[in-house]
């Protein structure tokens, strides 16, 4: 099997040796009955980190976001989100198909929603309009290139939304990356939202899982909806054990991934300045514009694969490079050399 330089996503990270030991030794019980001690410990620790009353372990971030939308909204409500948001583009329209809600997507130039952009999208309180019920934020913003939503923008959106009786959900899949870049604890980023969902299976390197945090009443309802959508996992202690190690040992090292991403962007920029601007790289994602080549991102992805480099298209004319703990400085050099060779013959 060939050795790939895999820059498609930080979801490809493998569990650490410490995680594997913890998984093998995990104490287990039936989580559906609330009797898995390792799952309970993970949930308590997540709630502590985010300074919330309770937390819930779920198999995936998409399921976590769906559960939160379903709790915050009634059928026929609208959910305001950024037009490139994960819940709008990559979750199989589950907010409509399962939660019965309508997305109201707001386009922004940089992926950063502001109250000035949100307010005009709110529906008037008239009976023949689908009513706005939820504002969904994303930090970091995946398709915008791992950008950070400023804390002051989050605070204003949440404050103004709460004044109008609206809820706010934070898709914080990579919130620990945001925390490292902003220099604040993750609880400070999530403090204004009514609920937050984050992943332990991306840069934190656990094999499976996401966690919801909120009030005790919210999580009690979330537990019921997790069962409804098939998310109960019975003796999930081994997975939770890896999640505990991820929370305790993996967050601080994310700065290394950010440094690697910056270096990657700087080297690509040397090939052609149109590809990316290193100043735009805030975390571990690098968005690379290949429009100038006249070839689509999917073809670039296929060609790079022939050279042992795996990269995902972000849209028709952009690639998304994602750094993680398995990507070294020599890997960056090799990937950039492969890209440069292809760019030469574009």
PyMOL commands that set and color helices and strands:
alter all, ss='L'
color gray80, all
select helices_A, chain A and resi 10-12+17-25+31-33+37-49+61-72+86-89+94-97+115-119+151-163+175-182+186-190+216-228+237-249+254-271+278-280+291-293+297-305+329-344
alter helices_A, ss='H'
color red, helices_A
select strands_A, chain A and resi 5-6+54-58+78-82+102-106+132-138+167-171+195-199+210-214+285-289+309-310+312-315+318-322
alter strands_A, ss='S'
color yellow, strands_A
deselect
rebuild
show_as cartoon
